[in-house]
Amino acid sequence: MRRAAAIAVLGAAAALAACSGPSGHRVLTFFFDGVPPPASAAAPARHGEGSLPASLAAQPREHGPYAAKLCDGCHESGQANALVLPADQLCGKCHTLDLKARYVHGPLNAGGCVTCHDPHRSSHAYLLVADSAVFCLTCHERRALRPVEGHAEGAASCTVCHEAHMSDRPYLLR
């Protein structure tokens, strides 16, 4: 009985040790999105709170399966970049979003996650393909936005007022 308890304690200690440092980060990011980089005391920003602190902004982030070199989770083995599912269905294999909101962002509704997110690695929060402070303006023209104070030049990040994926309010408002 004592031996079983000792083994359990050692197993728990090993598990806790695996959750720190680069190896633990690879394991955690495989299972969870938004895991902060290792040795970082700063918490990542949540959607709507702007981007990550400048000290973390340039640090590359990797999609969990990519970081763990589990390419066959998305790609056919031995095939040159062939996907295991059609691109518009692939992200839904692991990531679940309940699309029951009244308004759904167009790329998400069409299964175009890679319009906004890089499936491998990015130096931007949430694996975005560009900086979140100006990211939405790669598709949405500033001059086409309704003239409201929040849309002024140099205003806060779009996700302060708008949900990135879906909302029950028009214009994906929070």
Buried (B, 14 or more C-beta within 10 A) or exposed (E): EEEEEEEEEEEEEEEEEEEEEEEBBBBBBBEEEBBBBBEBEEEBBEBBEBBBEEEBBEEEBBBBBBBBEEEEBBBEEEEEEEEBEEEEEBBEEBEEEEEEBEBBBEBBEEBBBBBBBBBBEBBBBBBBEBBBBEBBEEEEEEEEBEEEEEBEEEBEBBBEBBBBBBBEEEEBEE
